[in-house]
Amino acid sequence: MKNHCLRLALFVIVGTTLLSVFSAKALAKDSYGFTWTIAATPSAVVVDSANNIYYAGYLASGSATQMNPNFNLGAGQISDLKTATTGAIFLTKMNPDLTYNTSYIIEADNPYVVSGQNISVTLTKIATDSANNVYLLGTFTGNVNFNPTGSLDFHSSKGQTWSFLTEITAGGLYGGTYLWGNGNITVRDLTIDKDNNLFLLGQAVNSSGGPITVNLNPVGGIDNKTVNAGDTMGFYTELVAGTPNAYGYSRTFKNTSSQYLEVDHIATSSAGKIFLYGVFADTMNFNGSGGTDNKTSDNSSDDLYLSEYDASGNYVLTYIIGGTGDESAESLAIDNNSNVYYSGGFNNTVNFDPTGGTDSQTATLPGQRFLSKLNSDGSYGWTLIWNSNTLDINKIAFDQNNLMYLVGISAGTINYDPIGATDNQTGFGGNDAFMTVINPDKTYDYTYVWGGTDDEKALDGSFDSLNNFYIAGSTQSLSVNFDPTGQTDFPVTFTGGENGYITQFSSTQLVVAPPTNNSNNAASGPGPQGFSCTNHVPVAPQIFQIWATQTTATIYFVPSADPQNSYTISYGLYSDAGMYNVTFSWSDKSGAIPYTINALSAGTPYYFKVRANNGCMPGEWSNTLALSTAYSVNGGSNAYAPSAVLSSNTAAGATGGSCSQYTVLPGDSFWSIAQKLLGAGTKYLQIWNANKTAFPSLNYSSIIRSGWTLSVGC
């Protein structure tokens, strides 16, 4: 009875039998269970074999936060207030009966921080093994106590940004922390096989002027690899199950300075096979640890690779997916029958069959979204295409019946059925959260969409042993109805800021009427539908430059030519740039728009894109531009869009300009000077390049000072 009352208080909709008989073709969907909310931002969720629920994310500094999401239910609920003084990551454990267990926080500790030193802790992923130990993967800068259970285990990153892996045992004890003590290394993904061996995927980037040595063994031994100047090395590392875990081996592959490499995701099959998924350009040897298997991307563009290793770590082969345009990687997963699924974005025409056959698809939108299947025997399965580039698949998960659940972020009106029929659903404004279910036979099942008038995220999902599905995300809206099934209307209200949620969809089935044959049908069955936004869709802005310090990035972009009242910048560690986003009001179209992103990790590659918003209507995404933040406090880096670089090489005479001297006035920028003297702000690089010798600081900055005399049109 206690659990029943708790579920009612959490607005659980349990197994309601609908008395109306629809037809033999009535659909069955997961019913809405409940939503926990918290004044923090969870980005990961996992359920262990005992059905304990763990969710984790970022806890901002400030006043005390109530970590028990059930506290407001009243009598019998314990209070657990946690305060992050510098910003922290948190891990919360909920019991199988949905009662609160405990929360941990890991943060940089102020008394041990040198004045002026950057301090931060970020979470990348959490995972649990079959013994119910929990692992937290992330990065940190500064001095951090990694033992959240009451004792001390301090480590310093020595002014760099290091990757870490922290273990919390099944009994709630601190199991230790593994460190990659080199700011050039970033560990980006984690998976655990059936024997509890850990596999970690990462890359080492050398931005220095000479070769460097990186140690891939985080356990305490040595496994040094050399990375030449300008190169990127991809790797995965095995940690063998034990107490503590032992170092097994690392497998590597790397580019040269003329190539491009991005490692994104790793997954293991029930047979122990290991798959790596990412992006590369030009020619690369994917068998870098033991032989040669050179692959070349189409037209030197960004193509996708899917590399396979056997259970012993021996290289098998690499599949290549790409065309003349750029592709981007989003998610990777393996189902219960060892079939492999991967999603992303594509441009132009791509042959999605990487096994030697042909399945050519042509994008009708830039960065159009896809999901592909590779069968367990290595043969090609199929590819699904969505007519959208505002749908990001952040998680692919499978229930015990092998139904596929896609979790992510979407914006605007989208046909969520990629298989041939129509399921158009209109968003609620800004970014929305969605869950799409596809049957094992590749038929479309249904999609739920939820959100408020601002931005929502759905970032991760995990099943328990009863086929209940838990989704972790966050919202910036002040009011959200988290039940997308249409069975309840209990909006949750917030006072402001970004808040987190964990939503459960129950395995108890909700029976609904089948969709009509009307091609304009808004949704396949009941559910809260968004309002109809009739505003014009703004065309995409254009990013032309990004300037980065150790912890910040300033994005400069040309505004959208259409009506708009705000912009959304999306950025992250992967090529889809979809991990984080920020929206800000802006209506001035007189020149380039600058916006600074803070709290980034040093020496880390980031990807950025931007869109305009016309009230309730989100616009098209811009180009995606990438760069790495600086390694040192005094460092800096610039990235330029190819179109901007081309404009810098245009002769001044061709634009009607002539060589002259210009004295910088207060408030001037390269953009405004180029617009005034050369007729277009996008020609600012001509001025920047012409003055780097006279002002050496321009080699690592775009800052100009009042009183400088610049050569223009020379």
Secondary structure, DSSP 8 states (H G I E B T S, - for coil): -HHHHHHHHTT--------S---TT-EEEEEEEEEEEESSEEEEEEE-TT--EEEEEEE-SSS-EE--TTGGG-TT----EE--SS-EEEEEEE-TTS-EEEEEEEEB-GGG--TT---EEEEEEEEE-TT--EEEEEEEEEEEE--TTSS--EEEEEEEEEEEEEEE-TTS-EEEEEEE--TTEEEEEEEE-TT--EEEEEEEE--SSS-EEEE---SSS--EEEE-TT-EEEEEEEEESSSS-EEEEEEEEE--TTSEEEEEEEEE-TT--EEEEEEEESEEES-TTTS--EEE-GGG--EEEEEEE-TTS-EEEEEEEEESS--EEEEEEE-TT--EEEEEEE-SEEE--TTSS--EEE-SSTTEEEEEEE-TTS-EEEEEE-S-SSEEEEEEEE-TT--EEEEEEEEEEEE---SSS--EEEEEEEEEEEEEEE-TTS-EEEEEEE--SS-EEEEEEEE-TT--EEEEEEE--SEE---TTSS----EE--SS-EEEEEEEEEEEEEE----S-TT-S-SSS--------S------EEEEEEE-SS-EEEEEE--SS--SEEEEEEESSTT--SEEEEEE----SS-EEEEE-S--TT-EEEEEEEEEETTEE------EEEE--SSTT--EEEE-HHHHHHHTS-GGGGT---EEEE--TT--HHHHHHHHTS-GGGHHHHHHHTTTTSGGGGS-----TT-EEEE--
